[in-house]
């Protein structure tokens, strides 16, 4: 939830899931049809990377080419930065916004 709040406060359109292993039901994926692109941005650990790829694949199976996974560079993980709220807290708003510009 904290990542959702950080990204939302930066003006991003975001939805959060309870956890990285809990994907929405196939029927609920219809919410993405009205968006041009869906970026899946989970934590920067092995589970987060795996789950972001898996959910992106699930969305792309229904809406071809609409989704892509995203995670922080591994060098940040080595610094204890595993998610957007960590990046914001440890490196500041500008660092987070600069990272997001690359992918949006």
N, CA, C and O atoms as a Tinker XYZ file with bonds, in Angstrom:
   416  protein
     1  N      0.821000   -1.192000    0.000000    73     2
     2  CA     0.000000    0.000000    0.000000    64     1     3
     3  C      0.869000    1.262000    0.000000    63     2     4     5
     4  O      0.518000    2.264000   -0.623000    81     3
     5  N      2.001000    1.205000    0.702000    73     3     6
     6  CA     2.847000    2.409000    0.762000    64     5     7
     7  C      3.392000    2.776000   -0.615000    63     6     8     9
     8  O      3.530000    3.959000   -0.927000    81     7
     9  N      3.703000    1.781000   -1.440000    73     7    10
    10  CA     4.164000    2.079000   -2.801000    64     9    11
    11  C      3.052000    2.749000   -3.606000    63    10    12    13
    12  O      3.298000    3.692000   -4.358000    81    11
    13  N      1.833000    2.252000   -3.439000    73    11    14
    14  CA     0.674000    2.861000   -4.090000    64    13    15
    15  C      0.570000    4.332000   -3.714000    63    14    16    17
    16  O      0.407000    5.189000   -4.583000    81    15
    17  N      0.666000    4.627000   -2.416000    73    15    18
    18  CA     0.533000    6.008000   -1.949000    64    17    19
    19  C      1.643000    6.899000   -2.496000    63    18    20    21
    20  O      1.393000    8.038000   -2.889000    81    19
    21  N      2.871000    6.379000   -2.520000    73    19    22
    22  CA     3.991000    7.169000   -3.045000    64    21    23
    23  C      3.778000    7.471000   -4.523000    63    22    24    25
    24  O      3.934000    8.615000   -4.949000    81    23
    25  N      3.424000    6.460000   -5.307000    73    23    26
    26  CA     3.222000    6.666000   -6.747000    64    25    27
    27  C      2.010000    7.556000   -7.009000    63    26    28    29
    28  O      2.049000    8.407000   -7.898000    81    27
    29  N      0.950000    7.370000   -6.252000    73    27    30
    30  CA    -0.255000    8.200000   -6.399000    64    29    31
    31  C      0.065000    9.659000   -6.090000    63    30    32    33
    32  O     -0.422000   10.560000   -6.773000    81    31
    33  N      0.881000    9.898000   -5.065000    73    31    34
    34  CA     1.229000   11.272000   -4.704000    64    33    35
    35  C      2.113000   11.942000   -5.755000    63    34    36    37
    36  O      2.272000   13.163000   -5.755000    81    35
    37  N      2.689000   11.132000   -6.653000    73    35    38
    38  CA     3.491000   11.674000   -7.751000    64    37    39
    39  C      2.641000   11.879000   -9.008000    63    38    40    41
    40  O      3.164000   12.203000  -10.075000    81    39
    41  N      1.334000   11.688000   -8.870000    73    39    42
    42  CA     0.419000   11.934000   -9.980000    64    41    43
    43  C      0.261000   10.764000  -10.933000    63    42    44    45
    44  O     -0.232000   10.938000  -12.047000    81    43
    45  N      0.671000    9.573000  -10.513000    73    43    46
    46  CA     0.557000    8.398000  -11.371000    64    45    47
    47  C     -0.789000    7.713000  -11.146000    63    46    48    49
    48  O     -1.298000    7.690000  -10.026000    81    47
    49  N     -1.358000    7.158000  -12.206000    73    47    50
    50  CA    -2.567000    6.350000  -12.099000    64    49    51
    51  C     -2.136000    4.953000  -11.703000    63    50    52    53
    52  O     -1.481000    4.259000  -12.481000    81    51
    53  N     -2.496000    4.536000  -10.507000    73    51    54
    54  CA    -2.031000    3.255000   -9.984000    64    53    55
    55  C     -3.165000    2.470000   -9.339000    63    54    56    57
    56  O     -4.157000    3.026000   -8.868000    81    55
    57  N     -2.979000    1.178000   -9.338000    73    55    58
    58  CA    -3.835000    0.235000   -8.616000    64    57    59
    59  C     -2.884000   -0.642000   -7.824000    63    58    60    61
    60  O     -1.812000   -0.990000   -8.318000    81    59
    61  N     -3.248000   -1.000000   -6.623000    73    59    62
    62  CA    -2.385000   -1.907000   -5.883000    64    61    63
    63  C     -3.109000   -3.215000   -5.616000    63    62    64    65
    64  O     -4.332000   -3.255000   -5.477000    81    63
    65  N     -2.334000   -4.274000   -5.547000    73    63    66
    66  CA    -2.836000   -5.596000   -5.197000    64    65    67
    67  C     -2.377000   -5.920000   -3.784000    63    66    68    69
    68  O     -1.380000   -5.370000   -3.315000    81    67
    69  N     -3.079000   -6.790000   -3.115000    73    67    70
    70  CA    -2.753000   -7.139000   -1.736000    64    69    71
    71  C     -1.328000   -7.666000   -1.600000    63    70    72    73
    72  O     -0.627000   -7.338000   -0.643000    81    71
    73  N     -0.909000   -8.479000   -2.554000    73    71    74
    74  CA     0.467000   -8.967000   -2.560000    64    73    75
    75  C      0.836000   -9.418000   -3.965000    63    74    76    77
    76  O     -0.016000   -9.484000   -4.851000    81    75
    77  N      2.110000   -9.728000   -4.160000    73    75    78
    78  CA     2.610000  -10.045000   -5.501000    64    77    79
    79  C      2.146000  -11.390000   -6.034000    63    78    80    81
    80  O      2.255000  -11.648000   -7.232000    81    79
    81  N      1.639000  -12.240000   -5.177000    73    79    82
    82  CA     1.163000  -13.541000   -5.618000    64    81    83
    83  C     -0.340000  -13.585000   -5.830000    63    82    84    85
    84  O     -0.879000  -14.609000   -6.249000    81    83
    85  N     -1.010000  -12.501000   -5.550000    73    83    86
    86  CA    -2.462000  -12.456000   -5.653000    64    85    87
    87  C     -2.855000  -11.666000   -6.893000    63    86    88    89
    88  O     -2.892000  -10.436000   -6.874000    81    87
    89  N     -3.146000  -12.383000   -7.965000    73    87    90
    90  CA    -3.521000  -11.729000   -9.212000    64    89    91
    91  C     -5.029000  -11.580000   -9.270000    63    90    92    93
    92  O     -5.764000  -12.394000   -8.710000    81    91
    93  N     -5.490000  -10.539000   -9.950000    73    91    94
    94  CA    -6.943000  -10.377000  -10.109000    64    93    95
    95  C     -7.522000  -11.511000  -10.962000    63    94    96    97
    96  O     -6.845000  -12.071000  -11.824000    81    95
    97  N     -8.776000  -11.828000  -10.701000    73    95    98
    98  CA    -9.452000  -12.827000  -11.513000    64    97    99
    99  C     -9.492000  -12.365000  -12.958000    63    98   100   101
   100  O     -9.487000  -11.166000  -13.239000    81    99
   101  N     -9.530000  -13.311000  -13.857000    73    99   102
   102  CA    -9.538000  -12.999000  -15.291000    64   101   103
   103  C    -10.641000  -12.001000  -15.637000    63   102   104   105
   104  O    -10.434000  -11.108000  -16.459000    81   103
   105  N    -11.808000  -12.147000  -15.018000    73   103   106
   106  CA   -12.920000  -11.235000  -15.281000    64   105   107
   107  C    -12.583000   -9.808000  -14.853000    63   106   108   109
   108  O    -13.059000   -8.849000  -15.461000    81   107
   109  N    -11.777000   -9.666000  -13.828000    73   107   110
   110  CA   -11.411000   -8.342000  -13.318000    64   109   111
   111  C    -10.359000   -7.657000  -14.182000    63   110   112   113
   112  O    -10.157000   -6.448000  -14.064000    81   111
   113  N     -9.695000   -8.402000  -15.036000    73   111   114
   114  CA    -8.689000   -7.803000  -15.907000    64   113   115
   115  C     -9.304000   -6.846000  -16.922000    63   114   116   117
   116  O     -8.587000   -6.082000  -17.567000    81   115
   117  N    -10.619000   -6.882000  -17.067000    73   115   118
   118  CA   -11.264000   -5.972000  -18.023000    64   117   119
   119  C    -11.009000   -4.517000  -17.680000    63   118   120   121
   120  O    -11.162000   -3.646000  -18.537000    81   119
   121  N    -10.627000   -4.239000  -16.452000    73   119   122
   122  CA   -10.340000   -2.859000  -16.058000    64   121   123
   123  C     -9.220000   -2.253000  -16.897000    63   122   124   125
   124  O     -9.182000   -1.037000  -17.081000    81   123
   125  N     -8.312000   -3.074000  -17.406000    73   123   126
   126  CA    -7.162000   -2.548000  -18.149000    64   125   127
   127  C     -7.491000   -2.216000  -19.599000    63   126   128   129
   128  O     -6.689000   -1.571000  -20.274000    81   127
   129  N     -8.624000   -2.632000  -20.082000    73   127   130
   130  CA    -8.915000   -2.425000  -21.503000    64   129   131
   131  C     -8.985000   -0.954000  -21.895000    63   130   132   133
   132  O     -8.731000   -0.613000  -23.051000    81   131
   133  N     -9.320000   -0.093000  -20.967000    73   131   134
   134  CA    -9.435000    1.328000  -21.306000    64   133   135
   135  C     -8.101000    2.075000  -21.226000    63   134   136   137
   136  O     -8.041000    3.254000  -21.576000    81   135
   137  N     -7.056000    1.428000  -20.784000    73   135   138
   138  CA    -5.744000    2.074000  -20.693000    64   137   139
   139  C     -4.887000    1.743000  -21.898000    63   138   140   141
   140  O     -4.971000    0.649000  -22.456000    81   139
   141  N     -4.082000    2.677000  -22.282000    73   139   142
   142  CA    -3.172000    2.473000  -23.407000    64   141   143
   143  C     -2.070000    1.481000  -23.042000    63   142   144   145
   144  O     -1.680000    0.649000  -23.862000    81   143
   145  N     -1.575000    1.573000  -21.823000    73   143   146
   146  CA    -0.477000    0.717000  -21.380000    64   145   147
   147  C     -0.626000    0.427000  -19.892000    63   146   148   149
   148  O     -1.089000    1.271000  -19.123000    81   147
   149  N     -0.229000   -0.773000  -19.502000    73   147   150
   150  CA    -0.256000   -1.174000  -18.103000    64   149   151
   151  C      1.154000   -1.613000  -17.728000    63   150   152   153
   152  O      1.725000   -2.512000  -18.345000    81   151
   153  N      1.702000   -0.965000  -16.709000    73   151   154
   154  CA     3.042000   -1.319000  -16.239000    64   153   155
   155  C      2.893000   -2.012000  -14.892000    63   154   156   157
   156  O      2.290000   -1.467000  -13.968000    81   155
   157  N      3.440000   -3.200000  -14.788000    73   155   158
   158  CA     3.389000   -3.971000  -13.551000    64   157   159
   159  C      4.686000   -3.706000  -12.795000    63   158   160   161
   160  O      5.768000   -4.040000  -13.277000    81   159
   161  N      4.580000   -3.112000  -11.622000    73   159   162
   162  CA     5.737000   -2.646000  -10.858000    64   161   163
   163  C      5.636000   -3.176000   -9.425000    63   162   164   165
   164  O      5.064000   -2.532000   -8.546000    81   163
   165  N      6.202000   -4.360000   -9.216000    73   163   166
   166  CA     6.232000   -4.958000   -7.888000    64   165   167
   167  C      7.597000   -4.712000   -7.255000    63   166   168   169
   168  O      8.422000   -3.983000   -7.806000    81   167
   169  N      7.827000   -5.322000   -6.099000    73   167   170
   170  CA     9.110000   -5.180000   -5.423000    64   169   171
   171  C     10.249000   -5.713000   -6.283000    63   170   172   173
   172  O     10.048000   -6.509000   -7.200000    81   171
   173  N     11.430000   -5.254000   -5.959000    73   171   174
   174  CA    12.627000   -5.550000   -6.736000    64   173   175
   175  C     13.371000   -6.773000   -6.194000    63   174   176   177
   176  O     14.602000   -6.800000   -6.179000    81   175
   177  N     12.627000   -7.773000   -5.756000    73   175   178
   178  CA    13.244000   -9.021000   -5.315000    64   177   179
   179  C     12.838000  -10.124000   -6.288000    63   178   180   181
   180  O     12.087000   -9.882000   -7.233000    81   179
   181  N     13.333000  -11.324000   -6.053000    73   179   182
   182  CA    13.070000  -12.423000   -6.997000    64   181   183
   183  C     11.574000  -12.654000   -7.188000    63   182   184   185
   184  O     11.116000  -12.819000   -8.319000    81   183
   185  N     10.805000  -12.668000   -6.094000    73   183   186
   186  CA     9.363000  -12.890000   -6.204000    64   185   187
   187  C      8.682000  -11.755000   -6.954000    63   186   188   189
   188  O      7.805000  -11.999000   -7.783000    81   187
   189  N      9.071000  -10.532000   -6.676000    73   187   190
   190  CA     8.470000   -9.384000   -7.346000    64   189   191
   191  C      8.729000   -9.386000   -8.844000    63   190   192   193
   192  O      7.830000   -9.107000   -9.637000    81   191
   193  N      9.955000   -9.702000   -9.225000    73   191   194
   194  CA    10.304000   -9.753000  -10.652000    64   193   195
   195  C      9.545000  -10.879000  -11.341000    63   194   196   197
   196  O      8.991000  -10.688000  -12.423000    81   195
   197  N      9.520000  -12.058000  -10.711000    73   195   198
   198  CA     8.785000  -13.196000  -11.272000    64   197   199
   199  C      7.306000  -12.846000  -11.437000    63   198   200   201
   200  O      6.723000  -13.083000  -12.495000    81   199
   201  N      6.705000  -12.284000  -10.393000    73   199   202
   202  CA     5.274000  -11.978000  -10.425000    64   201   203
   203  C      4.940000  -10.870000  -11.420000    63   202   204   205
   204  O      3.889000  -10.911000  -12.059000    81   203
   205  N      5.820000   -9.886000  -11.555000    73   203   206
   206  CA     5.541000   -8.818000  -12.522000    64   205   207
   207  C      5.550000   -9.361000  -13.946000    63   206   208   209
   208  O      4.743000   -8.949000  -14.779000    81   207
   209  N      6.460000  -10.279000  -14.217000    73   207   210
   210  CA     6.481000  -10.912000  -15.542000    64   209   211
   211  C      5.233000  -11.767000  -15.751000    63   210   212   213
   212  O      4.633000  -11.746000  -16.826000    81   211
   213  N      4.846000  -12.516000  -14.721000    73   211   214
   214  CA     3.687000  -13.410000  -14.838000    64   213   215
   215  C      2.392000  -12.625000  -15.039000    63   214   216   217
   216  O      1.597000  -12.965000  -15.916000    81   215
   217  N      2.171000  -11.589000  -14.247000    73   215   218
   218  CA     0.936000  -10.807000  -14.396000    64   217   219
   219  C      0.919000  -10.056000  -15.721000    63   218   220   221
   220  O     -0.126000   -9.950000  -16.364000    81   219
   221  N      2.054000   -9.542000  -16.124000    73   219   222
   222  CA     2.127000   -8.877000  -17.423000    64   221   223
   223  C      1.769000   -9.859000  -18.540000    63   222   224   225
   224  O      1.052000   -9.503000  -19.476000    81   223
   225  N      2.261000  -11.076000  -18.441000    73   223   226
   226  CA     1.929000  -12.103000  -19.432000    64   225   227
   227  C      0.449000  -12.433000  -19.443000    63   226   228   229
   228  O     -0.141000  -12.634000  -20.505000    81   227
   229  N     -0.146000  -12.489000  -18.269000    73   227   230
   230  CA    -1.578000  -12.763000  -18.162000    64   229   231
   231  C     -2.399000  -11.659000  -18.835000    63   230   232   233
   232  O     -3.358000  -11.936000  -19.557000    81   231
   233  N     -2.012000  -10.420000  -18.590000    73   231   234
   234  CA    -2.709000   -9.290000  -19.220000    64   233   235
   235  C     -2.505000   -9.323000  -20.733000    63   234   236   237
   236  O     -3.456000   -9.124000  -21.490000    81   235
   237  N     -1.283000   -9.570000  -21.176000    73   235   238
   238  CA    -0.999000   -9.593000  -22.612000    64   237   239
   239  C     -1.694000  -10.745000  -23.331000    63   238   240   241
   240  O     -1.937000  -10.667000  -24.535000    81   239
   241  N     -2.014000  -11.807000  -22.606000    73   239   242
   242  CA    -2.761000  -12.909000  -23.217000    64   241   243
   243  C     -4.180000  -12.471000  -23.573000    63   242   244   245
   244  O     -4.769000  -12.972000  -24.532000    81   243
   245  N     -4.719000  -11.543000  -22.803000    73   243   246
   246  CA    -6.065000  -11.028000  -23.052000    64   245   247
   247  C     -6.055000   -9.771000  -23.924000    63   246   248   249
   248  O     -6.948000   -9.569000  -24.747000    81   247
   249  N     -5.035000   -8.931000  -23.733000    73   247   250
   250  CA    -4.934000   -7.640000  -24.422000    64   249   251
   251  C     -3.521000   -7.519000  -24.977000    63   250   252   253
   252  O     -2.638000   -6.952000  -24.333000    81   251
   253  N     -3.322000   -8.036000  -26.134000    73   251   254
   254  CA    -1.999000   -8.188000  -26.748000    64   253   255
   255  C     -1.151000   -6.916000  -26.679000    63   254   256   257
   256  O     -1.562000   -5.861000  -27.160000    81   255
   257  N      0.006000   -7.025000  -26.091000    73   255   258
   258  CA     0.982000   -5.947000  -26.056000    64   257   259
   259  C      0.643000   -4.772000  -25.162000    63   258   260   261
   260  O      1.280000   -3.723000  -25.267000    81   259
   261  N     -0.330000   -4.913000  -24.292000    73   259   262
   262  CA    -0.765000   -3.796000  -23.448000    64   261   263
   263  C      0.089000   -3.630000  -22.198000    63   262   264   265
   264  O      0.169000   -2.532000  -21.648000    81   263
   265  N      0.725000   -4.698000  -21.745000    73   263   266
   266  CA     1.398000   -4.661000  -20.452000    64   265   267
   267  C      2.889000   -4.951000  -20.578000    63   266   268   269
   268  O      3.335000   -5.661000  -21.480000    81   267
   269  N      3.654000   -4.369000  -19.629000    73   267   270
   270  CA     5.066000   -4.716000  -19.519000    64   269   271
   271  C      5.467000   -4.673000  -18.051000    63   270   272   273
   272  O      4.973000   -3.845000  -17.286000    81   271
   273  N      6.365000   -5.572000  -17.667000    73   271   274
   274  CA     6.841000   -5.571000  -16.283000    64   273   275
   275  C      7.921000   -4.510000  -16.092000    63   274   276   277
   276  O      8.601000   -4.112000  -17.038000    81   275
   277  N      8.060000   -4.071000  -14.867000    73   275   278
   278  CA     9.053000   -3.061000  -14.531000    64   277   279
   279  C      9.617000   -3.368000  -13.159000    63   278   280   281
   280  O      8.878000   -3.756000  -12.254000    81   279
   281  N     10.892000   -3.202000  -13.003000    73   279   282
   282  CA    11.509000   -3.299000  -11.689000    64   281   283
   283  C     12.712000   -2.378000  -11.653000    63   282   284   285
   284  O     13.236000   -1.962000  -12.686000    81   283
   285  N     13.133000   -2.073000  -10.448000    73   283   286
   286  CA    14.266000   -1.177000  -10.249000    64   285   287
   287  C     15.576000   -1.860000  -10.630000    63   286   288   289
   288  O     15.654000   -3.089000  -10.620000    81   287
   289  N     16.593000   -1.091000  -10.963000    73   287   290
   290  CA    17.896000   -1.693000  -11.270000    64   289   291
   291  C     18.439000   -2.481000  -10.075000    63   290   292   293
   292  O     18.248000   -2.093000   -8.922000    81   291
   293  N     19.106000   -3.573000  -10.364000    73   291   294
   294  CA    19.648000   -4.449000   -9.317000    64   293   295
   295  C     20.590000   -3.703000   -8.372000    63   294   296   297
   296  O     20.674000   -4.044000   -7.192000    81   295
   297  N     21.290000   -2.704000   -8.869000    73   295   298
   298  CA    22.211000   -1.950000   -8.016000    64   297   299
   299  C     21.471000   -1.294000   -6.854000    63   298   300   301
   300  O     22.038000   -1.145000   -5.772000    81   299
   301  N     20.232000   -0.906000   -7.058000    73   299   302
   302  CA    19.451000   -0.318000   -5.974000    64   301   303
   303  C     19.071000   -1.371000   -4.938000    63   302   304   305
   304  O     19.051000   -1.087000   -3.741000    81   303
   305  N     18.774000   -2.573000   -5.391000    73   303   306
   306  CA    18.451000   -3.671000   -4.479000    64   305   307
   307  C     19.630000   -3.928000   -3.549000    63   306   308   309
   308  O     19.441000   -4.219000   -2.368000    81   307
   309  N     20.829000   -3.821000   -4.072000    73   307   310
   310  CA    22.029000   -4.006000   -3.254000    64   309   311
   311  C     22.168000   -2.925000   -2.184000    63   310   312   313
   312  O     22.887000   -3.115000   -1.203000    81   311
   313  N     21.488000   -1.793000   -2.365000    73   311   314
   314  CA    21.487000   -0.699000   -1.390000    64   313   315
   315  C     20.295000   -0.786000   -0.441000    63   314   316   317
   316  O     20.100000    0.103000    0.387000    81   315
   317  N     19.502000   -1.839000   -0.552000    73   315   318
   318  CA    18.323000   -1.982000    0.298000    64   317   319
   319  C     17.094000   -1.277000   -0.241000    63   318   320   321
   320  O     16.102000   -1.120000    0.471000    81   319
   321  N     17.150000   -0.852000   -1.493000    73   319   322
   322  CA    16.004000   -0.200000   -2.127000    64   321   323
   323  C     15.285000   -1.259000   -2.953000    63   322   324   325
   324  O     15.773000   -1.695000   -3.996000    81   323
   325  N     14.117000   -1.663000   -2.465000    73   323   326
   326  CA    13.411000   -2.755000   -3.127000    64   325   327
   327  C     12.086000   -2.358000   -3.762000    63   326   328   329
   328  O     11.439000   -3.181000   -4.411000    81   327
   329  N     11.680000   -1.112000   -3.583000    73   327   330
   330  CA    10.395000   -0.704000   -4.137000    64   329   331
   331  C     10.349000    0.817000   -4.280000    63   330   332   333
   332  O     11.260000    1.504000   -3.818000    81   331
   333  N      9.305000    1.349000   -4.912000    73   331   334
   334  CA     9.226000    2.796000   -5.137000    64   333   335
   335  C      9.290000    3.627000   -3.854000    63   334   336   337
   336  O      9.901000    4.695000   -3.838000    81   335
   337  N      8.663000    3.142000   -2.780000    73   335   338
   338  CA     8.690000    3.927000   -1.542000    64   337   339
   339  C     10.090000    3.967000   -0.934000    63   338   340   341
   340  O     10.474000    4.976000   -0.343000    81   339
   341  N     10.859000    2.880000   -1.070000    73   339   342
   342  CA    12.260000    2.895000   -0.620000    64   341   343
   343  C     13.078000    3.892000   -1.426000    63   342   344   345
   344  O     13.875000    4.647000   -0.869000    81   343
   345  N     12.877000    3.892000   -2.734000    73   343   346
   346  CA    13.614000    4.815000   -3.592000    64   345   347
   347  C     13.296000    6.260000   -3.206000    63   346   348   349
   348  O     14.191000    7.101000   -3.123000    81   347
   349  N     12.035000    6.532000   -2.975000    73   347   350
   350  CA    11.607000    7.873000   -2.575000    64   349   351
   351  C     12.227000    8.259000   -1.228000    63   350   352   353
   352  O     12.748000    9.363000   -1.070000    81   351
   353  N     12.166000    7.343000   -0.265000    73   351   354
   354  CA    12.659000    7.637000    1.084000    64   353   355
   355  C     14.175000    7.802000    1.131000    63   354   356   357
   356  O     14.684000    8.676000    1.833000    81   355
   357  N     14.898000    6.962000    0.383000    73   355   358
   358  CA    16.360000    6.961000    0.481000    64   357   359
   359  C     17.055000    7.893000   -0.500000    63   358   360   361
   360  O     18.150000    8.385000   -0.227000    81   359
   361  N     16.414000    8.136000   -1.649000    73   359   362
   362  CA    17.069000    8.965000   -2.662000    64   361   363
   363  C     16.275000   10.208000   -3.045000    63   362   364   365
   364  O     16.793000   11.093000   -3.727000    81   363
   365  N     15.021000   10.276000   -2.609000    73   363   366
   366  CA    14.231000   11.478000   -2.827000    64   365   367
   367  C     13.286000   11.418000   -4.013000    63   366   368   369
   368  O     13.339000   10.511000   -4.844000    81   367
   369  N     12.435000   12.404000   -4.058000    73   367   370
   370  CA    11.393000   12.500000   -5.075000    64   369   371
   371  C     11.973000   12.591000   -6.483000    63   370   372   373
   372  O     11.485000   11.926000   -7.397000    81   371
   373  N     12.999000   13.398000   -6.663000    73   371   374
   374  CA    13.562000   13.569000   -8.013000    64   373   375
   375  C     14.114000   12.274000   -8.577000    63   374   376   377
   376  O     13.954000   11.998000   -9.766000    81   375
   377  N     14.759000   11.481000   -7.746000    73   375   378
   378  CA    15.291000   10.189000   -8.203000    64   377   379
   379  C     14.166000    9.267000   -8.662000    63   378   380   381
   380  O     14.273000    8.611000   -9.698000    81   379
   381  N     13.087000    9.223000   -7.882000    73   379   382
   382  CA    11.940000    8.398000   -8.266000    64   381   383
   383  C     11.327000    8.901000   -9.568000    63   382   384   385
   384  O     11.063000    8.110000  -10.474000    81   383
   385  N     11.103000   10.187000   -9.668000    73   383   386
   386  CA    10.496000   10.738000  -10.886000    64   385   387
   387  C     11.386000   10.538000  -12.108000    63   386   388   389
   388  O     10.880000   10.261000  -13.196000    81   387
   389  N     12.682000   10.671000  -11.951000    73   387   390
   390  CA    13.598000   10.427000  -13.070000    64   389   391
   391  C     13.547000    8.973000  -13.514000    63   390   392   393
   392  O     13.583000    8.691000  -14.712000    81   391
   393  N     13.464000    8.049000  -12.567000    73   391   394
   394  CA    13.330000    6.635000  -12.918000    64   393   395
   395  C     12.019000    6.395000  -13.661000    63   394   396   397
   396  O     12.007000    5.691000  -14.670000    81   395
   397  N     10.944000    6.950000  -13.193000    73   395   398
   398  CA     9.646000    6.727000  -13.819000    64   397   399
   399  C      9.558000    7.338000  -15.213000    63   398   400   401
   400  O      8.847000    6.807000  -16.067000    81   399
   401  N     10.261000    8.438000  -15.462000    73   399   402
   402  CA    10.251000    9.062000  -16.792000    64   401   403
   403  C     10.796000    8.127000  -17.860000    63   402   404   405
   404  O     10.341000    8.151000  -19.003000    81   403
   405  N     11.749000    7.322000  -17.498000    73   403   406
   406  CA    12.369000    6.387000  -18.450000    64   405   407
   407  C     11.334000    5.405000  -18.971000    63   406   408   409
   408  O     11.419000    4.974000  -20.121000    81   407
   409  N     10.359000    5.044000  -18.146000    73   407   410
   410  CA     9.428000    3.972000  -18.486000    64   409   411
   411  C      8.020000    4.433000  -18.807000    63   410   412   413
   412  O      7.141000    3.603000  -19.039000    81   411
   413  N      7.786000    5.730000  -18.826000    73   411   414
   414  CA     6.421000    6.168000  -19.098000    64   413   415
   415  C      6.376000    7.076000  -20.300000    63   414   416
   416  O      5.303000    7.545000  -20.680000    81   415
